[in-house]
Amino acid sequence: MKIIDSLDLIDTVPNGVYIKHEKSEKRYPLHQHQKGQLTYVEGGITYLIVDNVTHVVPAHYFFWIPKGVPHVLRLSHSATVLHSIYFYTDDDDKNPFYNELGIYAASDLVVEMIAYTQCWHEQMVDEQTYNFAFLQALKNILPTFISKNMQLQLPFSDNERMVKITDYLDVNFGLPLTLSDISNHFNLSERSVSRLFQAELQISFLQYLKALRILKAIELLLKTEHSVSEIANDVGYNTVGAFSNAFCEFTGRRPLEMRKNK
């Protein structure tokens, strides 16, 4: 059973935990749950879209979606496996972690604990189930990650001018682009371009370009055998050091660490 077909099951037992492990479809349409969702990404990249913002989740990261948050999931590779656990929410007020959307590098402990839950695949587990305390323990350790939330986001807009600019950047992200280059290319003033980014995307041109380059770098690291030096050059960085520092700022890991864990 595909997870999109399991939506009615997820919320049937408020105090229970529903567990699903599956090689996933390429896209899940807009949906929501009345449970907190913990999902570990194995293989490829997952794009989590919430409130018109695309959050990038690399392999070996997990994300947490609070209850009631509408979201779309899009996968970059058909071999991607999503390990999802939908938790009860009656104790969510005890820590702010449970009420914040978050993306985190998975520790070995979390990976092993999630792997163990495959024994409950497609089951609703509650307090009457043997070893339910194991799932409670898994949920209880999640707040230890709260300070390590990775916010690699790409906001988008339906504004026609904004779409043309972001489409252009998506193709030319490796060039040494400046605000002046963009304004000249689209026959707009630099001030107009800056205002457009702030009004439509709520970030600056440079912030958007930096996030886009790191996103592209993640894809290259996980999908190709190009060296880190080649990837740095491909995504518009002059030095490996500058690229590595920017990459670590966004992801919490150095490029080689992410490749090692792909």
Summary of the structure (lengths in Angstrom):
residues: 262
radius of gyration: 19.8
end to end distance: 26.6
largest distance: 66.2
contacts: 803
relative contact order: 0.13
helix: 46%
strand: 21%
